[in-house]
Amino acid sequence: MARNGNITTLFLDIGGVLLTNGWDRQARIKAIQQFNLDGEEVNERHHLTFDTYEVGKLSLEDYLNRVIFYDKRSFTKKDFKEFMLAQSQQLPDMVDYIKKIKQEYGLKVTAVSNEGRELTEHRIKKFKLYELFDSFVASSFVHFRKPDIDIFKIALDVSQALPGNVVYIDDRHMFVEVAGTIGIKGIHHTSFESTKEKLSEFGFSLK
């Protein structure tokens, strides 16, 4: 298929597309086991608090005070933070492939992600995401989180793209659907190979 000449910009989620999720259920299970925590209490406190952290109205320090360090612990906050940050890993192939597509077709690439500030900043630095993205619209930076439609509108403003000029890639199908309501084309990411194939349908492929 010939390249869709209208597409100038990619919006990409980070967790679940380029990297593992920053602080998801599996990471919390590992933390509960590693630090011998009360899993039911930690998960309840997490669910009551995490949205506030992701939307940038709570620091990581305050999140940990509410979720982990509301009681005396045998480990330090530094130990727990280091464990949290160490859970982030790069997923195979996607970062390098998107870099090559961006260079080949002269695309702009904007991150649109739900993530707390400290985790976002760590992941940008550790995985050199600044080499891929032109801008970062993280929920903790802009104080809106997906599926709030305003985060997509902010991303359009930041990237100076019209909805019809954008392809958005996310592993959450509902978020792709929500972006579609304002005219942003979407790819539901389930694997590197499937997303590579769908990008080729928009005319973006490598020889």
Backbone bond lengths (Angstrom), bond angles and torsions (degrees), N, CA, C in turn:
res aa  C-N    CA-C-N  psi(-1)  N-CA   C-N-CA  omega(-1)  CA-C   N-CA-C  phi
1 M - - - 1.469 - - 1.525 109.79 -
2 A 1.290 117.71 137.56 1.463 121.35 178.42 1.522 109.98 -68.70
3 R 1.305 114.38 151.83 1.453 119.59 179.86 1.520 111.09 -59.73
4 N 1.342 115.39 137.68 1.455 121.40 173.09 1.527 107.65 -76.53
5 G 1.324 116.66 103.87 1.458 121.14 -174.01 1.505 114.20 -65.14
6 N 1.354 118.34 -14.06 1.457 120.44 179.01 1.524 112.53 -76.03
7 I 1.320 117.83 -21.41 1.460 120.67 -173.93 1.524 110.01 -83.26
8 T 1.324 114.94 117.23 1.466 121.18 -180.00 1.525 112.61 -116.72
9 T 1.340 116.28 -12.44 1.467 120.51 -167.14 1.525 110.78 -142.26
10 L 1.322 115.01 139.59 1.459 121.44 170.11 1.521 109.18 -109.67
11 F 1.330 116.82 133.53 1.459 122.36 166.05 1.526 106.47 -103.08
12 L 1.323 117.52 131.09 1.457 121.41 -178.79 1.517 111.01 -128.11
13 D 1.318 114.92 133.17 1.452 119.89 163.04 1.530 107.14 -70.20
14 I 1.325 116.95 160.82 1.471 120.53 178.76 1.533 110.47 -104.60
15 G 1.335 117.12 -63.77 1.457 120.58 -178.88 1.520 111.59 -67.80
16 G 1.325 116.15 125.32 1.451 120.83 -179.44 1.514 113.81 92.52
17 V 1.341 116.56 -10.39 1.466 121.45 178.03 1.530 110.25 -118.16
18 L 1.320 116.48 -56.21 1.462 120.96 -179.72 1.524 112.01 -100.96
19 L 1.324 115.29 -38.05 1.463 122.40 -179.19 1.521 109.38 -127.87
20 T 1.332 115.98 166.50 1.455 118.81 168.18 1.522 108.72 -63.50
21 N 1.315 117.11 163.44 1.454 120.15 176.56 1.526 109.75 -64.15
22 G 1.324 115.03 147.44 1.458 119.08 -175.01 1.519 114.09 -67.92
23 W 1.329 116.47 -42.55 1.477 119.71 -176.15 1.520 108.05 -155.17
24 D 1.341 114.93 77.54 1.457 120.14 -174.30 1.532 111.10 -105.83
25 R 1.310 115.57 -172.02 1.466 121.51 -175.89 1.530 111.76 -59.34
26 Q 1.335 116.64 -43.17 1.466 119.37 -178.82 1.526 111.48 -64.99
27 A 1.319 116.63 -39.17 1.467 120.05 177.76 1.528 110.52 -65.23
28 R 1.327 116.87 -38.68 1.470 119.83 179.07 1.525 111.39 -68.04
29 I 1.326 116.53 -37.40 1.473 119.19 176.10 1.528 110.13 -59.78
30 K 1.325 116.67 -44.68 1.466 120.63 178.19 1.526 111.08 -61.53
31 A 1.344 116.52 -40.55 1.463 120.44 179.86 1.534 110.97 -65.70
32 I 1.323 116.20 -41.86 1.465 121.03 179.61 1.525 110.36 -60.39
33 Q 1.337 115.90 -40.74 1.460 120.02 178.58 1.526 111.49 -72.11
34 Q 1.334 115.81 -44.70 1.463 120.95 -176.64 1.530 111.93 -62.67
35 F 1.333 116.02 -40.82 1.463 120.05 -173.25 1.533 112.72 -106.07
36 N 1.348 115.99 8.24 1.465 121.65 176.43 1.530 111.81 54.20
37 L 1.335 114.75 56.76 1.460 121.47 -176.90 1.525 111.18 -100.47
38 D 1.314 115.53 162.51 1.470 121.86 172.77 1.529 107.43 -78.73
39 G 1.333 116.26 104.22 1.454 120.77 -173.09 1.510 113.53 -61.70
40 E 1.313 117.82 -41.30 1.466 121.10 -178.69 1.522 110.80 -63.32
41 E 1.324 116.14 -43.01 1.468 120.33 -179.42 1.526 110.85 -68.34
42 V 1.322 116.71 -44.08 1.469 120.55 -179.38 1.528 110.18 -61.97
43 N 1.327 117.17 -45.66 1.466 119.74 -177.32 1.527 111.78 -67.38
44 E 1.318 117.55 -37.42 1.468 119.22 177.44 1.526 110.17 -64.81
45 R 1.326 116.86 -46.23 1.458 120.43 179.68 1.530 111.21 -64.61
46 H 1.330 116.40 -37.95 1.470 120.62 177.47 1.527 110.32 -60.09
47 H 1.322 116.89 -50.18 1.469 119.90 -175.60 1.536 112.01 -65.94
48 L 1.317 116.96 -28.25 1.463 120.13 177.60 1.528 112.48 -77.46
49 T 1.332 116.75 -17.54 1.462 121.48 -169.22 1.514 115.04 -117.92
50 F 1.338 117.80 -30.17 1.465 120.21 -165.03 1.518 113.19 -66.00
51 D 1.323 118.14 -36.40 1.466 119.40 178.76 1.528 110.71 -58.58
52 T 1.318 116.14 -38.32 1.470 120.71 179.98 1.523 110.47 -66.09
53 Y 1.333 116.30 -38.00 1.469 120.17 176.23 1.532 110.42 -67.07
54 E 1.339 117.12 -45.69 1.464 120.19 -177.14 1.521 112.71 -64.12
55 V 1.319 116.60 -29.72 1.464 118.74 -177.60 1.536 111.70 -88.39
56 G 1.343 115.66 5.85 1.456 120.11 172.23 1.506 115.68 82.54
57 K 1.323 117.04 19.14 1.461 120.72 179.86 1.520 112.24 -105.37
58 L 1.323 116.12 9.41 1.458 122.19 -179.59 1.515 107.49 -149.98
59 S 1.321 117.68 136.44 1.463 120.85 177.09 1.521 109.71 -80.59
60 L 1.320 116.09 162.97 1.469 120.20 175.55 1.525 110.25 -60.49
61 E 1.312 116.07 -37.55 1.469 120.80 177.48 1.526 110.71 -57.80
62 D 1.320 116.94 -46.82 1.463 120.60 -178.88 1.527 111.51 -70.80
63 Y 1.341 116.54 -36.76 1.464 119.67 175.61 1.525 110.04 -58.46
64 L 1.320 116.75 -47.14 1.464 120.01 -179.15 1.526 111.83 -66.53
65 N 1.319 117.01 -35.41 1.470 119.62 176.35 1.521 111.07 -60.88
66 R 1.313 116.51 -38.42 1.468 120.67 -177.58 1.527 112.96 -79.40
67 V 1.339 116.53 -35.02 1.464 119.99 -169.92 1.528 112.73 -98.35
68 I 1.325 117.96 -34.80 1.466 121.56 -175.37 1.528 112.22 -116.51
69 F 1.324 116.76 -47.70 1.457 120.11 -169.48 1.529 112.87 -99.52
70 Y 1.333 116.11 32.22 1.460 121.50 170.31 1.526 109.91 -75.88
71 D 1.333 116.29 -11.15 1.453 123.10 179.61 1.526 107.75 -132.81
72 K 1.305 116.74 160.52 1.462 120.92 179.47 1.526 109.45 -67.27
73 R 1.341 116.37 137.15 1.453 120.98 -177.43 1.532 110.77 -123.63
74 S 1.321 114.97 158.97 1.464 121.01 177.87 1.522 111.98 -87.39
75 F 1.335 116.66 -2.53 1.463 122.95 -179.96 1.518 108.51 -124.91
76 T 1.313 116.31 163.88 1.462 120.60 -176.05 1.528 111.47 -95.33
77 K 1.317 114.87 164.18 1.461 120.47 176.07 1.532 110.21 -63.63
78 K 1.318 116.36 -35.12 1.467 120.88 177.43 1.526 110.20 -61.60
79 D 1.327 117.59 -43.59 1.468 121.43 177.72 1.532 110.59 -58.28
80 F 1.321 115.47 -44.49 1.469 119.21 -175.63 1.528 110.80 -70.90
81 K 1.312 117.33 -41.08 1.471 120.10 177.78 1.521 110.87 -60.42
82 E 1.328 116.82 -43.61 1.460 120.35 179.57 1.519 111.01 -61.29
83 F 1.328 116.54 -38.57 1.462 120.85 176.89 1.531 110.09 -63.79
84 M 1.319 116.61 -46.65 1.466 120.88 179.47 1.524 111.45 -55.99
85 L 1.318 116.02 -50.44 1.454 120.65 -175.51 1.526 111.62 -66.26
86 A 1.321 116.32 -31.36 1.467 120.51 -178.09 1.525 112.77 -70.89
87 Q 1.326 117.97 -13.40 1.467 120.40 -178.75 1.520 112.33 -73.96
88 S 1.318 118.11 -18.93 1.469 121.48 -178.51 1.524 110.62 -74.60
89 Q 1.330 115.60 126.31 1.460 121.56 177.13 1.529 108.93 -134.49
90 Q 1.324 115.31 150.30 1.467 119.49 177.26 1.520 109.81 -80.07
91 L 1.333 116.87 134.25 1.454 121.35 176.54 1.536 109.38 -80.14
92 P 1.327 117.51 152.12 1.468 120.04 -174.52 1.536 113.27 -63.37
93 D 1.313 115.79 137.42 1.472 125.10 162.87 1.527 117.08 77.30
94 M 1.328 119.15 -36.20 1.465 119.95 -167.27 1.525 113.44 -63.11
95 V 1.328 118.15 -45.94 1.470 119.99 -175.87 1.524 110.13 -60.01
96 D 1.317 116.53 -49.60 1.470 119.76 -178.42 1.519 111.63 -63.65
97 Y 1.336 116.85 -38.60 1.463 119.57 -178.29 1.530 111.21 -67.05
98 I 1.319 116.78 -44.33 1.470 119.91 179.98 1.521 110.35 -65.10
99 K 1.329 117.39 -37.25 1.470 120.28 175.65 1.525 110.78 -58.01
100 K 1.336 116.28 -44.13 1.463 120.64 -178.50 1.530 111.79 -68.58
101 I 1.342 115.88 -40.76 1.471 119.95 176.77 1.523 110.53 -62.49
102 K 1.321 115.75 -43.22 1.470 120.41 179.37 1.535 110.33 -58.81
103 Q 1.324 116.10 -47.09 1.463 120.23 -178.25 1.526 111.67 -67.36
104 E 1.325 116.22 -42.50 1.462 121.09 -176.56 1.526 111.99 -63.47
105 Y 1.351 116.23 -38.72 1.467 120.01 -172.35 1.532 113.55 -110.78
106 G 1.329 116.95 3.14 1.459 119.85 178.08 1.513 113.99 63.29
107 L 1.321 116.41 38.23 1.463 121.61 -177.99 1.522 111.79 -83.88
108 K 1.320 115.68 152.48 1.455 121.63 165.95 1.531 107.65 -90.46
109 V 1.334 116.54 144.08 1.467 120.41 -178.49 1.523 109.19 -130.28
110 T 1.332 115.39 123.60 1.467 122.06 -178.47 1.526 109.47 -121.51
111 A 1.316 116.41 132.31 1.462 121.26 174.45 1.524 109.34 -80.56
112 V 1.336 115.97 134.17 1.467 121.46 174.18 1.530 105.69 -129.42
113 S 1.321 116.13 100.43 1.463 119.22 -169.79 1.526 112.33 -138.84
114 N 1.330 114.24 151.81 1.463 121.78 170.75 1.522 107.85 -96.99
115 E 1.324 115.93 110.82 1.459 118.33 -179.79 1.518 110.25 -167.49
116 G 1.333 115.32 147.22 1.447 121.00 177.20 1.520 112.00 -68.12
117 R 1.318 115.97 156.89 1.464 121.37 -173.31 1.529 112.76 -59.58
118 E 1.321 117.33 -50.39 1.460 119.59 -174.45 1.528 111.65 -64.88
119 L 1.327 116.29 -39.50 1.465 119.96 177.24 1.525 110.97 -66.21
120 T 1.325 116.62 -42.99 1.466 120.57 178.30 1.518 110.91 -59.91
121 E 1.314 116.85 -49.32 1.462 120.51 -177.09 1.520 111.33 -63.83
122 H 1.328 116.98 -39.00 1.466 120.97 176.88 1.524 110.63 -61.86
123 R 1.327 116.96 -46.10 1.450 121.49 -175.21 1.541 111.63 -69.67
124 I 1.327 116.70 -37.67 1.467 120.49 175.68 1.535 109.77 -58.65
125 K 1.309 115.64 -46.53 1.466 120.47 -176.74 1.524 111.65 -71.78
126 K 1.338 117.48 -49.10 1.466 121.42 -174.76 1.524 111.84 -62.02
127 F 1.342 116.34 -42.64 1.461 120.31 -174.74 1.535 112.71 -101.54
128 K 1.331 116.38 10.12 1.462 122.95 177.21 1.535 111.54 52.23
129 L 1.325 115.16 44.72 1.458 119.53 -178.38 1.522 112.36 -67.09
130 Y 1.332 116.15 -18.00 1.463 119.85 176.32 1.532 111.21 -65.20
131 E 1.341 117.08 -17.12 1.464 119.75 176.17 1.527 112.05 -77.77
132 L 1.317 116.30 -18.58 1.467 121.34 -179.93 1.523 112.00 -101.08
133 F 1.326 116.31 -48.06 1.466 120.37 -171.09 1.525 112.11 -90.12
134 D 1.320 114.73 142.31 1.463 121.28 172.49 1.521 111.09 -85.31
135 S 1.338 116.48 -25.90 1.460 120.50 -179.85 1.526 109.21 -158.01
136 F 1.332 114.68 158.00 1.462 121.55 -177.76 1.523 109.71 -124.41
137 V 1.317 116.19 115.35 1.460 121.77 174.78 1.530 105.83 -108.41
138 A 1.326 115.05 82.09 1.463 121.72 179.07 1.524 108.73 -94.18
139 S 1.301 116.53 146.31 1.472 120.36 -177.68 1.524 111.92 -55.95
140 S 1.328 116.60 -37.56 1.467 119.62 -178.57 1.522 112.36 -73.21
141 F 1.328 117.68 -18.70 1.465 121.31 177.40 1.528 111.37 -83.79
142 V 1.341 116.19 -38.29 1.472 119.99 -170.37 1.532 113.04 -108.67
143 H 1.344 117.10 -5.87 1.468 123.22 175.25 1.530 114.50 66.17
144 F 1.317 114.77 26.78 1.470 122.32 166.97 1.516 106.47 -132.92
145 R 1.322 117.11 146.87 1.463 119.50 178.47 1.526 109.48 -130.06
146 K 1.311 114.81 145.78 1.466 119.40 175.12 1.525 109.06 -57.82
147 P 1.336 117.64 138.80 1.461 129.14 14.33 1.527 115.70 -93.93
148 D 1.330 119.53 19.73 1.463 120.83 176.03 1.537 109.05 -59.66
149 I 1.303 116.85 122.98 1.464 121.60 -175.80 1.521 111.81 -61.98
150 D 1.339 117.01 -23.71 1.465 119.45 -177.21 1.526 112.75 -64.35
151 I 1.332 118.49 -28.14 1.472 118.51 179.31 1.527 110.29 -66.27
152 F 1.323 117.26 -33.62 1.466 120.42 177.40 1.533 110.95 -72.45
153 K 1.331 116.19 -36.28 1.459 119.40 177.19 1.530 111.03 -65.79
154 I 1.328 116.20 -38.40 1.469 119.76 176.10 1.527 110.21 -63.86
155 A 1.331 116.37 -42.62 1.472 119.97 178.79 1.522 111.34 -60.67
156 L 1.325 117.12 -38.37 1.468 120.31 176.27 1.521 110.72 -63.77
157 D 1.329 116.62 -42.74 1.464 119.90 178.91 1.525 111.30 -64.26
158 V 1.329 116.07 -45.11 1.469 120.81 -177.52 1.523 110.87 -63.86
159 S 1.323 116.45 -42.08 1.467 120.51 -177.55 1.525 112.64 -85.36
160 Q 1.344 115.98 -9.50 1.464 121.86 -177.17 1.536 110.93 53.49
161 A 1.345 113.72 48.65 1.463 120.83 178.18 1.521 109.36 -120.62
162 L 1.318 116.23 148.16 1.456 121.42 171.28 1.523 108.99 -83.80
163 P 1.345 118.52 151.82 1.466 120.27 -178.46 1.525 113.72 -51.33
164 G 1.334 116.84 -39.98 1.455 120.32 -178.72 1.514 114.61 -71.28
165 N 1.335 116.28 -8.40 1.469 120.91 178.54 1.524 112.98 -94.18
166 V 1.343 117.02 2.33 1.471 121.30 -168.77 1.527 111.41 -117.53
167 V 1.338 114.72 140.77 1.466 122.12 163.92 1.528 107.28 -116.25
168 Y 1.318 116.00 128.52 1.465 122.93 -176.12 1.520 109.88 -111.74
169 I 1.335 116.93 129.90 1.464 122.65 -178.07 1.523 109.17 -116.26
170 D 1.340 115.85 122.96 1.469 121.37 -179.27 1.521 109.12 -149.77
171 D 1.334 115.87 147.18 1.467 119.22 178.54 1.527 112.50 -84.04
172 R 1.329 117.41 -6.08 1.464 121.30 176.05 1.532 108.49 -100.18
173 H 1.320 114.97 113.38 1.467 119.43 -174.28 1.527 111.48 -61.32
174 M 1.324 116.94 -38.11 1.461 119.38 -178.58 1.524 111.87 -62.17
175 F 1.334 117.36 -37.02 1.458 119.99 179.99 1.527 110.64 -66.42
176 V 1.325 116.42 -37.09 1.469 120.55 175.24 1.529 109.73 -62.93
177 E 1.329 116.20 -42.08 1.469 120.28 178.80 1.523 111.30 -62.91
178 V 1.323 116.95 -43.35 1.473 120.96 -178.87 1.528 110.07 -62.40
179 A 1.331 116.79 -46.00 1.471 119.86 177.84 1.528 110.83 -59.88
180 G 1.321 115.75 -34.06 1.462 120.35 179.53 1.513 113.79 -64.73
181 T 1.328 116.98 -23.60 1.465 119.49 -179.44 1.522 112.64 -68.31
182 I 1.340 117.43 -17.47 1.473 119.42 175.42 1.529 110.80 -110.43
183 G 1.333 116.27 18.11 1.461 120.37 171.72 1.512 116.58 92.45
184 I 1.355 117.04 9.42 1.465 120.31 178.18 1.527 109.02 -86.09
185 K 1.324 116.79 124.79 1.457 120.80 177.39 1.525 108.96 -71.40
186 G 1.337 117.09 148.84 1.450 119.41 -173.69 1.503 114.78 -135.80
187 I 1.331 114.09 155.89 1.453 123.12 171.62 1.523 107.58 -126.61
188 H 1.334 115.77 121.45 1.464 120.14 174.44 1.525 107.36 -82.51
189 H 1.315 116.71 110.52 1.461 122.12 -175.54 1.523 110.44 -79.84
190 T 1.321 116.06 120.29 1.470 121.14 174.17 1.519 111.70 -119.96
191 S 1.329 117.26 -22.17 1.458 121.76 177.33 1.523 108.49 -164.42
192 F 1.318 115.36 163.30 1.466 119.48 176.87 1.519 110.96 -59.12
193 E 1.319 116.78 -46.67 1.463 120.41 -175.64 1.531 111.86 -63.84
194 S 1.339 116.70 -41.60 1.468 118.70 -178.84 1.524 111.32 -67.97
195 T 1.328 117.22 -38.72 1.467 120.07 179.07 1.526 110.53 -70.23
196 K 1.316 116.87 -38.33 1.467 120.96 175.62 1.534 110.31 -58.53
197 E 1.325 116.47 -43.06 1.460 120.96 179.49 1.525 111.29 -66.15
198 K 1.350 116.08 -42.13 1.463 119.07 -179.47 1.534 111.53 -67.91
199 L 1.329 116.81 -36.02 1.463 119.23 175.39 1.524 110.73 -63.25
200 S 1.329 116.51 -36.03 1.469 119.55 179.14 1.525 110.69 -65.65
201 E 1.343 116.57 -29.91 1.463 119.72 177.68 1.529 111.75 -68.22
202 F 1.345 115.40 -24.29 1.471 119.61 173.54 1.531 111.06 -86.75
203 G 1.337 116.20 0.54 1.460 120.56 178.26 1.512 114.49 94.68
204 F 1.334 117.74 10.01 1.458 121.09 -179.28 1.526 110.01 -107.50
205 S 1.313 115.59 105.21 1.461 120.32 179.00 1.516 108.64 -149.27
206 L 1.326 114.98 162.95 1.451 120.70 179.61 1.522 109.48 -113.32
207 K 1.306 116.77 146.82 1.467 121.34 -179.87 1.521 109.24 -73.88
